[in-house]
Amino acid sequence: MKKTTKQSTQPDIAKKLEHLLEENRQLSEKLNRSLADYQNFEKRVEAQRQIFITLALSSIFDKILASLDDLHIVDKHLNDKGLKMAIIKFENVLKSEGLEEIEALGQTFDPQTMDCVDTTNKVKKDLISEVKKKGYKFNGQIIRPAHVIVGTK
């Protein structure tokens, strides 16, 4: 009888081993999926955090840029070296915080980053002849589009 007991336990052990290996494989798959889900969650949270930061700073930048616009207007009329230096320093601080000016003058009109406030027939079609108000972006998001005069020639 002992022989039958040994023979019957060997298939049982093989089945249990097979069952445990399958269970181990399934748990490994679940772990890998959970890790991937967690990594995706972290990425989403970071993206949402960046959006929140951009929105919060957009409001602040908008107020600061209004003052910078005023300084540019005053600079055109006064043409003072000290004021120019202060404006450059002010712009450098904004650049160091990640604010980027949208290059528009001499470029082709881009409705994604520019608003056409007037047209002129003195320059080639869709070419920017003058920037009335500088545009800016932060973290790739448009904070304020550039207000430009576009050629129609």
C-alpha positions in Angstrom: 0.0 0.0 0.0 2.9 2.3 0.6 3.7 2.2 -3.1 0.3 3.5 -4.1 0.6 6.3 -1.6 3.9 7.4 -3.0 2.6 7.1 -6.6 -0.6 9.0 -5.8 1.4 11.8 -4.0 3.8 12.4 -6.8 1.0 13.5 -9.3 -0.5 15.5 -6.5 2.8 17.3 -5.8 3.2 17.9 -9.6 -0.3 19.3 -9.8 0.3 21.5 -6.8 3.6 22.7 -8.2 2.0 23.4 -11.5 -0.8 25.3 -9.7 1.6 27.3 -7.7 3.7 28.2 -10.8 0.5 29.4 -12.5 -0.5 31.4 -9.5 3.0 32.9 -9.3 2.8 33.9 -13.0 -0.6 35.5 -12.5 0.6 37.4 -9.4 3.6 38.6 -11.3 1.4 39.9 -14.1 -0.9 41.7 -11.6 2.2 43.2 -9.9 3.6 44.4 -13.3 0.2 45.9 -14.2 -0.1 47.6 -10.8 3.4 49.1 -11.2 2.5 50.4 -14.7 -0.7 51.8 -13.4 1.1 53.5 -10.5 3.7 55.0 -12.9 0.9 56.3 -15.2 -0.8 57.8 -12.1 2.4 59.5 -11.1 2.8 61.0 -14.6 -0.9 62.2 -14.6 -0.4 63.8 -11.2 2.8 65.6 -12.4 1.1 66.8 -15.6 -1.9 68.1 -13.5 0.5 69.8 -11.1 2.3 71.5 -14.1 -1.0 72.7 -15.5 -2.0 74.1 -12.1 1.3 75.9 -11.8 1.0 77.3 -15.3 -2.5 78.5 -14.6 -1.5 80.1 -11.3 1.5 81.8 -12.8 -0.4 82.9 -15.9 -2.5 85.1 -13.8 0.5 86.7 -12.1 2.4 87.0 -15.4 -0.6 88.7 -17.0 -0.5 91.4 -14.4 3.3 91.8 -14.6 3.2 91.9 -18.4 0.8 94.8 -18.3 3.3 96.8 -16.3 6.1 95.7 -18.6 4.0 96.9 -21.6 3.7 100.3 -19.9 7.4 100.5 -19.4 8.0 99.7 -23.1 5.6 102.6 -24.1 7.4 105.0 -21.7 10.8 103.8 -23.1 9.7 104.7 -26.6 8.9 108.2 -25.6 11.8 108.9 -23.2 14.6 106.8 -24.7 16.4 106.7 -21.4 19.4 104.4 -20.9 18.6 103.7 -17.3 15.0 102.8 -18.1 16.3 100.4 -20.9 18.6 98.7 -18.4 15.7 98.3 -15.9 13.5 96.8 -18.6 16.2 94.4 -19.7 16.7 93.3 -16.1 13.0 92.9 -15.6 12.7 90.8 -18.8 15.7 88.7 -17.7 14.0 87.9 -14.4 10.9 86.8 -16.2 13.0 84.6 -18.6 14.8 83.0 -15.7 11.3 82.0 -14.3 10.5 80.3 -17.6 8.6 83.0 -19.5 9.4 83.0 -23.2 8.8 85.8 -25.6 7.1 84.8 -28.9 9.3 85.9 -31.8 6.9 87.5 -34.3 8.6 90.3 -36.2 9.6 89.2 -39.7 7.9 85.8 -39.2 5.0 84.3 -41.0 1.7 84.8 -39.3 0.8 82.0 -36.9 -2.8 82.1 -35.6 -1.8 79.8 -32.7 0.6 82.3 -31.2 -0.5 85.7 -32.7 -3.5 87.9 -33.0 -3.8 90.1 -36.1 -4.8 93.6 -35.0 -4.3 95.2 -38.4 -3.1 94.6 -41.9 -0.8 96.5 -44.3 -0.1 96.2 -48.0 3.5 97.3 -47.5 4.9 93.8 -46.9 4.5 90.4 -48.3 1.3 88.4 -47.5 1.2 86.8 -44.1 4.5 88.4 -43.0 4.6 90.2 -39.7 5.5 93.9 -40.3 5.1 95.2 -36.7 4.5 93.9 -33.2 2.0 96.1 -31.3 2.2 94.0 -28.1 4.7 91.2 -27.4 3.3 87.7 -26.9 4.6 85.3 -24.3 4.4 81.6 -23.4 5.2 79.6 -20.3 5.8 75.9 -20.2 4.8 75.7 -23.8 1.4 77.3 -23.0 0.4 80.6 -24.6 0.1 83.2 -21.8 -0.6 86.0 -24.2 -0.6 85.9 -28.0 1.5 88.6 -29.8 -0.6 91.4 -31.3 0.7 92.0 -34.8 0.2 93.8 -38.1 0.2 91.3 -41.0 1.1 92.0 -44.6 -1.4 91.5 -47.4 0.7 92.4 -50.5 
